[in-house]
Amino acid sequence: MRIIGLTGGIAAGKSTVSARWADHGAVVVDADRLARQAVAPGSPGLAQVAARFGPSVIAPDGSLDRPALGAVVFADPDARKALEGITHPEVWRLAQQAFDAAEAADPDAVVVYDVPLLAEAAGARPIRFDAVVVVDAPATQRVERLVAHRGMDRADAERRVAAQASDAERLALADHVVDATGTVEDTLRSADEVWARIAG
């Protein structure tokens, strides 16, 4: 089994690349899905979030109120670090379980770990990747995409991009880079080229 770390800033095109690689036979493990699982109702992670951030981030049905929590952590770097300290260890644990299951099903599997915050969590990373792939589009372009395609307010889009690792920090981790500065077709072509190198 090979484990490929796939990362990229918000609106870079990472989901497009992971979906393409799934079509090529990759087993995709989605860190965002694991992050939701880590703070699901009744989980220890959610209890820790509630204890740290208070009842205002818990919805009436007992689930995490993501917009309320997002408003706090995207405006306060210390709050964001506190949240990451709660969620990252649990997400890594769940990821390892998924990797073990993939290997049990197919010892030759190529597992792609789709993880947006790889650069941010690099210091606490307990998993060794066989390669790290960065889906790259500059911050200014990603802001434009958030405004144009997701209807996000420009100031909010800029805050979200600025809250993540810089382009340079992300690229410093890369063994391979998917160029996502052009059209979707261009991105898919670059993704196919990188896939041929890592899966061949």
C-alpha positions in Angstrom: 0.0 0.0 0.0 1.1 3.5 -0.8 -0.3 6.6 1.0 -0.3 9.8 -0.9 -1.0 13.1 0.9 -3.0 15.4 -1.2 -3.4 19.0 -0.1 -4.1 22.5 -1.4 -5.6 25.7 -0.1 -9.3 26.4 -0.1 -10.7 26.7 -3.7 -7.5 25.4 -5.2 -9.2 22.5 -6.9 -8.2 19.6 -4.6 -11.6 17.9 -4.7 -11.5 17.9 -8.5 -8.1 16.2 -8.3 -9.2 13.6 -5.7 -12.3 12.7 -7.6 -10.2 12.2 -10.8 -7.8 10.0 -8.9 -10.7 8.0 -7.5 -11.7 7.4 -11.1 -8.2 6.1 -11.7 -8.6 3.6 -8.8 -7.3 5.4 -5.8 -8.9 4.8 -2.4 -9.7 8.4 -1.3 -9.8 9.1 2.5 -11.4 12.5 3.0 -10.0 14.4 6.0 -12.9 16.8 6.0 -15.3 13.9 6.5 -13.1 12.5 9.3 -13.1 16.0 10.9 -16.9 16.0 10.9 -16.9 12.5 12.4 -14.4 13.7 15.1 -16.9 16.2 16.4 -20.1 14.2 15.8 -22.9 14.4 18.4 -21.9 12.4 21.5 -18.2 12.3 20.5 -15.4 13.2 23.0 -14.2 15.7 20.4 -17.5 17.6 20.5 -17.5 17.6 24.3 -14.0 19.2 24.2 -15.1 21.8 21.7 -18.1 22.7 23.8 -15.9 23.0 26.9 -13.4 25.3 25.2 -15.7 27.5 23.1 -19.0 27.4 25.1 -22.6 26.6 24.3 -22.9 29.2 21.5 -21.1 26.8 19.1 -23.6 23.9 19.8 -26.8 23.8 17.8 -30.2 23.2 19.5 -30.1 19.5 18.2 -26.8 18.9 20.0 -24.6 19.0 16.9 -21.8 21.4 16.2 -22.9 24.8 14.9 -20.2 25.1 12.2 -21.0 28.6 11.1 -20.9 29.9 14.7 -17.6 28.1 15.3 -16.2 29.2 12.0 -17.0 32.8 12.9 -14.9 32.5 16.0 -11.9 30.6 14.7 -11.4 32.4 11.4 -11.2 35.7 13.3 -8.9 34.5 16.1 -5.7 32.6 15.4 -5.4 31.4 19.0 -8.9 30.0 18.9 -8.1 28.3 15.6 -5.0 26.7 17.2 -7.1 25.6 20.2 -9.6 23.9 17.9 -6.9 22.2 15.9 -5.4 20.9 19.1 -8.7 19.2 19.8 -9.5 17.9 16.3 -6.2 17.0 14.6 -5.2 14.1 16.9 -8.7 12.6 16.6 -8.7 13.0 12.8 -5.2 11.3 12.5 -6.5 8.4 14.6 -9.6 8.0 12.3 -7.3 8.3 9.2 -5.1 5.5 10.4 -8.1 3.3 10.9 -9.2 4.0 7.3 -5.7 3.3 6.0 -5.6 0.0 7.8 -9.0 -1.0 6.4 -7.8 -0.1 2.8 -4.7 -2.2 3.2 -6.6 -5.1 4.6 -8.9 -4.9 1.5 -6.1 -4.5 -1.0 -2.4 -4.6 0.1 -1.5 -2.9 -3.2 -3.9 0.0 -2.8 -2.9 3.5 -3.6 -4.6 5.5 -0.8 -5.0 9.3 -1.3 -5.4 11.2 1.9 -7.3 14.4 0.9 -6.3 16.8 3.6 -6.6 20.6 3.3 -4.6 21.4 6.5 -1.6 19.3 5.9 0.9 22.2 6.1 -0.8 23.5 9.3 -0.7 20.1 11.0 2.7 19.0 9.6 4.4 19.3 13.0 2.0 16.9 14.6 1.8 14.5 11.7 2.1 10.9 12.9 1.7 9.3 9.4 4.5 9.0 6.9 3.4 9.6 3.3 5.0 8.0 0.3 4.5 11.3 -1.5 2.9 14.6 -0.9 1.0 16.3 -3.8 0.0 20.0 -3.6 -2.8 21.3 -5.8 -1.5 24.8 -6.5 -3.4 28.0 -7.3 -2.2 31.4 -6.0 -4.1 32.9 -3.0 -5.4 35.8 -5.1 -7.0 33.4 -7.6 -8.5 31.3 -4.9 -10.1 34.4 -3.3 -11.6 35.2 -6.7 -13.0 31.7 -7.0 -14.6 31.8 -3.6 -16.3 35.1 -4.5 -17.4 34.0 -8.0 -18.3 30.4 -7.4 -19.3 30.1 -3.8 -20.9 33.6 -3.4 -18.7 34.4 -0.5 -18.2 38.0 0.6 -14.7 39.2 -0.5 -13.6 40.1 3.0 -14.7 36.7 4.3 -12.9 35.0 1.4 -9.7 36.9 2.1 -9.9 36.0 5.8 -10.4 32.3 5.0 -7.5 32.2 2.6 -5.2 34.1 5.0 -6.1 31.8 7.9 -4.5 28.8 6.0 -0.8 28.2 5.4 0.8 30.3 2.8 1.3 29.1 -0.8 5.1 28.9 -0.1 4.6 26.9 3.1 2.4 24.4 1.3 4.7 24.1 -1.7 7.6 23.4 0.6 6.0 20.0 1.5 5.4 19.0 -2.2 7.0 16.1 -3.9 4.7 16.7 -6.8 2.5 19.7 -7.8 -0.8 19.8 -9.7 -1.1 23.1 -11.6 -4.6 24.4 -10.9 -4.2 27.9 -12.3 -6.0 27.2 -15.5 -9.3 25.7 -16.6 -10.7 22.6 -15.0 -9.5 20.6 -18.1 -6.0 22.0 -17.5 -6.2 20.9 -13.9 -7.3 17.4 -14.8 -4.5 17.1 -17.4 -2.0 18.1 -14.7 -3.6 15.7 -12.3 -3.3 12.8 -14.8 0.3 13.5 -15.3 1.1 13.5 -11.6 -1.0 10.3 -11.1 1.1 8.5 -13.8 4.2 9.4 -11.8 2.9 8.3 -8.4 0.9 5.3 -9.4 3.1 3.9 -12.1 
